């Protein structure tokens, strides 16, 4: 038995997102979001589920903060629903929306929990989508104004800001693959959306600096990692393209002001290019204070003939979580080493990592040993990265509680806390108590 020791100032936390937990979709002046529309469209979300009630955290936030306090974490990553602040995306501010988040943030602070605020976790106001959404550059201006409202209103309270959660999902998953709101299937549209989101990020960082806001600002892309199936150069090249398409496309512009050539050259051959205007790339590469990294899965790949990227994933027998994702902890280490090697020693927070398992209540509690094992394996790889010199500052486990899992509805559970979606009762799982111990002592046994 050995101990895996984390730095004494390492920040342990947990994470959620507004549409997934808040509910109260039509209360206190909140406007419609694209997820209200998407989940209200038959066939888009499993079982016809929606976030109208979700975990009802809008009304139960004090109970949820108490769960965080008892968990012993030092930080909580949450998101703000843009249509709660600006029901039409711009124009009139909804004071009740700001009031809710002030009460919530004050509750966190009163309990010694640092708020880490994500400004955009996918709930674009429907009114802006009706004008073209992220395909319309006017949405960039509306977003920056919304961000400024938050910066000014929460100055001194919130000191860690994340502009966007998972630009790959905002663009590719939602506008090419059609699996998330708004549900389109258009590659050029997806490239347009991804580029405009990155420009909006850069413009928001510029506004943050111009306002002299106290605190730090970053972004949280999602990452995966694929290693070559063989030593063949064509397999390595295929994995390089896949990693550039998923990781590099949304990270390299932040630091180098350019898209990775290995992906952009491939896109150009197919007739697609991001809509770059003069000055865009310089805007995107505004210096950030930290990089958030979301990581869940990865795998093995090789050259393929049926995929637009010339890539094929190979199932080599990885165990999988209940959402069907490979369990590949080594990929987290690979991602972190790649970032350090390519982009330097930027401070990093793991802003999401966790496991989906269909937990069942049993006598005496909820046994979720598989989730504990998943988290443990990833924390070991995270520790290896830190010991190797990667500047990782904290870990936000996904998720504090079971919630609305987007297109999967309520069929997939990631939480440390079980939620009965009929009664909304919260029940701590075994993983909750295990993670509580990690947050308390800062080490784990292997």
C-alpha positions in Angstrom: 0.0 0.0 0.0 1.2 3.5 -0.9 -0.1 7.0 -0.5 -0.8 9.3 -3.3 -0.3 12.8 -1.8 -1.7 16.0 -3.3 -0.3 19.5 -2.6 -1.5 21.1 0.6 -3.1 24.0 -1.3 -4.8 21.8 -3.9 -8.4 22.8 -4.3 -11.0 20.0 -4.1 -14.4 20.8 -5.4 -17.5 19.7 -7.2 -19.4 20.9 -10.3 -22.9 21.3 -11.8 -24.6 23.4 -14.4 -27.7 25.6 -14.3 -30.1 23.8 -16.8 -29.2 20.5 -15.3 -30.1 21.3 -11.7 -32.1 24.5 -11.3 -35.5 23.9 -12.7 -37.9 26.8 -12.3 -37.7 27.2 -16.0 -40.5 29.8 -16.2 -40.2 31.5 -12.8 -39.2 35.0 -11.7 -38.8 36.3 -15.2 -36.5 33.7 -16.7 -36.6 33.6 -20.5 -36.6 30.6 -22.8 -33.3 28.9 -23.7 -32.4 26.7 -26.6 -32.6 23.8 -24.2 -36.1 24.5 -23.3 -37.0 24.4 -27.0 -34.8 21.3 -27.7 -36.1 19.3 -24.8 -39.7 20.3 -25.7 -39.3 18.9 -29.2 -40.4 15.3 -29.5 -37.7 12.8 -30.1 -34.8 15.0 -29.1 -34.4 13.9 -25.4 -34.7 10.4 -24.0 -38.1 9.7 -22.6 -39.3 13.2 -23.4 -37.5 14.5 -20.3 -36.7 18.2 -19.8 -35.2 20.5 -17.3 -38.4 22.2 -16.2 -37.9 20.9 -12.6 -34.6 19.1 -12.8 -33.2 18.9 -9.2 -35.2 22.0 -8.2 -32.1 23.6 -7.0 -33.5 27.1 -7.6 -35.7 26.5 -4.5 -33.4 24.0 -2.7 -30.0 25.7 -3.1 -29.6 26.1 0.7 -29.9 22.3 1.0 -27.4 21.8 -1.8 -24.9 24.2 -0.3 -25.3 22.2 3.0 -24.3 19.1 1.0 -21.2 20.9 -0.3 -20.3 22.1 3.2 -20.6 18.6 4.6 -18.6 17.2 1.7 -15.8 19.5 2.8 -14.9 20.9 -0.6 -13.3 24.3 -1.0 -14.8 25.2 -4.3 -18.0 24.8 -6.3 -18.2 25.2 -10.0 -21.7 26.2 -11.1 -23.1 28.0 -14.1 -25.4 31.0 -14.6 -28.5 30.7 -16.8 -28.0 33.6 -19.3 -31.8 33.8 -19.9 -32.3 34.3 -16.1 -30.3 37.5 -16.4 -31.4 38.7 -19.8 -34.6 36.9 -20.8 -34.2 38.1 -24.4 -30.5 37.7 -24.4 -29.9 41.5 -24.3 -31.8 44.6 -23.4 -33.7 44.6 -20.1 -31.9 43.0 -17.1 -34.1 40.7 -15.0 -33.4 41.8 -11.4 -34.8 38.7 -9.9 -32.3 36.6 -11.8 -29.4 38.6 -10.3 -31.0 38.4 -6.9 -31.2 34.6 -7.0 -27.5 34.2 -7.9 -26.5 36.8 -5.2 -28.4 34.8 -2.6 -26.8 31.6 -3.8 -23.2 33.0 -4.0 -23.7 34.6 -0.5 -24.7 31.2 0.8 -21.5 29.6 -0.7 -19.3 32.3 0.8 -20.9 32.1 4.2 -20.0 28.4 4.3 -16.4 28.8 3.2 -16.9 27.6 -0.4 -15.3 29.5 -3.2 -17.7 30.1 -6.2 -16.2 29.2 -9.6 -18.7 30.6 -12.1 -19.2 29.4 -15.6 -20.9 32.1 -17.7 -22.1 29.8 -20.5 -23.0 26.2 -20.0 -25.1 25.8 -23.2 -28.3 27.6 -22.3 -28.3 30.3 -25.1 -31.4 32.5 -24.9 -33.9 31.3 -27.5 -34.5 34.9 -28.6 -30.8 35.1 -29.8 -31.1 31.7 -31.5 -34.0 33.1 -33.4 -31.6 35.7 -34.8 -29.1 33.0 -35.9 -27.6 32.1 -32.5 -23.8 31.6 -32.5 -23.7 31.7 -36.3 -24.6 35.4 -35.9 -21.7 37.6 -34.8 -24.1 39.9 -33.0 -24.4 37.1 -30.4 -20.8 37.8 -29.5 -21.7 41.4 -28.5 -24.7 40.3 -26.5 -22.6 37.7 -24.7 -19.9 40.2 -23.8 -22.5 42.6 -22.4 -24.1 39.8 -20.4 -20.6 38.9 -19.0 -19.9 42.5 -18.1 -23.2 42.6 -16.2 -22.1 39.6 -14.2 -18.6 41.0 -13.6 -19.9 44.3 -12.3 -22.7 42.7 -10.2 -20.5 40.1 -8.5 -17.3 42.1 -8.2 -15.5 41.0 -5.0 -17.7 37.9 -4.6 -16.8 35.7 -7.5 -13.1 35.6 -8.2 -12.9 32.7 -10.6 -14.7 33.0 -13.9 -15.0 30.5 -16.8 -16.3 32.0 -20.1 -17.5 28.8 -21.9 -18.0 25.2 -21.1 -16.9 22.7 -23.8 -16.8 24.7 -27.1 -16.6 21.3 -28.9 -20.0 20.5 -27.6 -21.4 23.9 -28.4 -20.2 23.7 -32.0 -19.7 20.1 -33.2 -22.0 18.1 -31.0 -24.8 20.6 -31.3 -24.5 21.9 -34.9 -22.8 19.0 -36.8 -23.8 15.9 -35.0 -27.2 17.3 -34.0 -27.3 15.6 -30.6 -27.6 18.7 -28.5 -29.5 22.0 -28.8 -30.1 23.5 -31.3 -29.7 20.2 -33.1 -28.4 21.0 -36.5 -26.3 18.9 -38.9 -24.1 21.3 -40.9 -20.3 21.2 -40.8 -19.8 24.7 -41.9 -22.3 26.0 -39.4 -20.4 24.1 -36.7 -17.1 25.7 -37.7 -18.8 29.1 -37.7 -20.3 28.5 -34.2 -17.0 27.3 -32.8 -15.1 30.2 -34.1 -17.6 32.8 -32.9 -17.6 31.2 -29.4 -13.8 31.5 -29.3 -14.0 35.1 -30.4 -16.6 35.8 -27.7 -14.3 34.2 -25.2 -11.4 36.5 -26.2 -13.6 39.6 -26.3 -14.9 38.7 -22.8 -11.4 38.4 -21.5 -10.6 41.8 -22.9 -13.6 43.3 -21.2 -12.7 41.6 -17.9 -9.2 43.2 -18.1 -10.6 46.6 -19.1 -12.9 46.6 -16.2 -10.1 45.8 -13.8 -12.1 42.9 -12.3 -10.6 41.3 -9.2 -9.9 37.7 -9.8 -9.1 35.2 -12.6 -10.6 34.2 -15.9 -10.3 31.1 -18.1 -12.2 28.6 -20.3 -13.1 24.9 -19.9 -12.7 22.9 -23.1 -13.5 19.2 -23.1 -10.8 16.8 -24.0 -10.2 13.2 -25.0 -7.1 11.3 -26.0 -6.5 8.6 -28.6 -3.3 6.7 -28.9 -2.3 4.8 -32.0 -3.3 1.1 -32.3 0.0 0.3 -33.9 3.4 1.8 -34.7 2.4 2.4 -38.3 2.8 6.1 -39.2 -0.7 6.2 -40.7 -2.2 5.1 -37.4 -0.2 7.8 -35.5 -1.3 10.4 -38.1 -4.9 9.4 -37.8 -4.8 9.8 -34.0 -3.0 13.2 -34.4 -5.8 14.4 -36.6 -8.5 13.1 -34.1 -6.7 14.8 -31.1 -6.3 18.0 -33.1 -10.0 17.9 -34.1 -11.2 17.4 -30.6 -8.6 19.0 -28.4 -6.3 21.2 -30.4 -9.0 23.0 -32.4 -10.3 24.7 -29.2 -7.0 25.0 -27.2 -4.3 25.9 -29.7 -5.9 29.2 -30.8 -6.0 30.3 -27.1 -2.2 30.1 -26.9 -0.9 30.4 -30.4 -3.6 32.4 -32.2 -4.0 29.8 -34.9 -5.9 26.6 -35.6 -3.9 23.4 -35.7 -2.8 22.9 -39.3 -3.3 19.1 -39.2 -7.0 19.7 -38.8 -7.5 22.9 -40.8 -5.7 21.4 -43.8 -8.0 18.4 -43.7 -11.1 20.7 -43.5 -9.9 22.8 -46.4 -9.6 19.7 -48.6 -13.3 19.0 -47.8 -14.2 22.6 -48.6 -14.7 24.0 -45.1 -13.0 26.8 -43.2 -13.7 28.8 -40.1 -15.0 32.4 -40.8 -11.9 34.2 -39.6 -11.9 38.0 -39.8 -9.0 40.3 -39.4 -8.0 40.5 -35.7 -10.0 37.5 -34.7 -7.1 35.2 -33.8 -5.4 37.9 -31.8 -8.6 38.4 -29.9 -8.9 34.7 -29.2 -5.3 34.4 -27.8 -5.9 37.0 -25.0 -3.9 35.8 -22.0 -5.9 33.8 -19.6 -5.3 33.1 -15.9 -6.0 29.4 -16.0 -7.3 26.6 -18.2 -10.1 24.4 -17.2 -9.9 20.8 -18.5 -12.9 18.5 -18.7 -11.9 14.8 -19.2 -13.9 11.6 -19.2 -12.7 9.2 -21.8 -10.4 8.3 -24.7 -9.1 5.2 -26.4 -7.1 3.7 -29.2 -7.4 4.5 -32.9 -6.1 3.9 -36.3 -6.4 5.0 -39.9 -9.9 4.5 -41.2 -11.5 4.9 -44.6 -15.1 5.7 -43.6 -14.6 8.7 -41.3 -14.1 12.3 -42.7 -10.9 12.6 -40.6 -9.6 9.2 -41.8 -9.8 7.9 -38.3 -11.3 4.8 -36.7 -11.6 4.1 -33.0 -10.7 0.5 -32.0 -12.3 -1.3 -29.1 -9.5 -3.1 -27.4 -11.5 -4.2 -24.4 -11.7 -1.1 -22.3 -14.1 -1.3 -19.4 -16.9 1.2 -19.9 -19.2 3.3 -17.7 -22.9 3.1 -18.1 -23.0 5.8 -20.6 -20.8 3.7 -22.9 -17.6 5.7 -22.6 -14.2 3.9 -22.3 -12.5 4.1 -19.0 -9.1 5.4 -19.9 -7.4 7.2 -17.0 -4.0 7.3 -18.8 -5.6 9.7 -21.3 -5.9 12.3 -18.6 -2.2 12.2 -18.0 -1.5 12.3 -21.7 -3.8 15.4 -22.2 -2.1 17.2 -19.3 1.4 16.4 -20.5 0.5 17.5 -24.0 -0.8 20.9 -22.7 2.3 21.4 -20.7 4.6 20.4 -23.5 2.8 22.5 -26.2 1.6 25.5 -24.3 3.7 25.9 -21.2 2.9 26.0 -17.5 -0.6 27.6 -17.5 -2.4 26.9 -14.2 -4.9 24.1 -14.8 -8.1 23.1 -13.0 -9.8 19.8 -13.8 -13.2 21.4 -14.2 -15.0 18.1 -14.9 -14.2 14.5 -14.4 -16.6 11.7 -13.2 -18.4 8.5 -14.0 -21.9 7.5 -15.0 -23.3 4.5 -13.2 -27.0 3.5 -12.6 -26.9 3.4 -8.9 -29.6 1.6 -7.0 -30.5 2.2 -3.4 -29.7 -0.7 -1.1 -30.2 -1.2 2.6 -27.9 1.1 4.4 -27.2 3.4 1.5 -26.2 3.6 -2.1 -23.3 1.4 -3.1 -21.3 2.8 -6.1 -17.9 1.2 -5.8 -17.4 1.5 -9.6 -17.6 5.3 -9.4 -15.1 5.3 -6.6 -12.8 3.2 -8.6 -13.1 5.4 -11.6 -12.4 8.6 -9.7 -9.5 6.9 -7.8 -7.8 5.8 -11.1 -8.1 9.3 -12.6 -6.8 10.9 -9.4 -3.7 8.7 -9.6 -3.1 9.8 -13.1 -3.7 13.4 -12.1 -1.1 13.0 -9.3 1.4 11.6 -11.8 0.9 14.8 -13.9 1.5 17.0 -10.9 4.6 15.1 -9.9 5.8 15.5 -13.5 5.5 19.3 -13.2 2.1 20.0 -14.7 0.6 23.0 -12.9 -2.7 21.5 -11.8 -4.3 23.6 -9.1 -7.6 21.8 -8.4 -10.2 19.1 -9.2 -13.9 19.8 -9.7 -15.7 16.4 -9.6 -18.7 15.9 -11.9 -21.1 15.9 -10.4 -22.3 16.9 -7.0 -25.7 15.3 -7.6 -27.6 13.3 -10.2 -29.2 15.7 -12.7 -30.7 16.2 -16.1 -28.1 14.6 -18.4 -28.9 16.6 -21.6 -30.1 14.3 -24.4 -30.0 11.3 -22.0 -32.6 13.0 -19.8 -32.7 11.5 -16.4 -31.5 8.0 -17.5 -27.8 8.6 -16.7 -26.4 9.4 -13.2 -23.1 11.0 -12.5 -23.7 12.3 -8.9 -22.1 11.8 -5.6 -25.6 12.4 -4.3 -28.5 10.4 -5.5 -31.6 12.4 -6.5 -35.0 10.8 -6.6 -36.5 12.7 -9.5 -40.1 12.0 -8.3 -39.7 13.3 -4.7 -36.4 15.3 -5.2 -35.0 13.6 -2.1 -31.2 13.8 -1.9 -29.3 10.7 -0.6 -25.5 10.6 -0.2 -23.8 7.7 -2.0 -20.8 5.8 -0.8 -18.7 7.9 -3.3 -19.8 11.0 -1.4 -18.3 9.8 1.8 -15.2 8.5 0.0 -14.6 11.8 -1.7 -15.3 13.7 1.5 -12.3 11.8 3.1 -10.1 12.7 0.1 -11.0 16.4 0.4 -10.3 16.3 4.1 -6.9 14.6 4.1 -5.6 15.4 0.6 -4.3 11.9 -0.2 -5.6 8.5 -1.2 -4.3 4.9 -0.7 -3.3 2.8 -3.7 
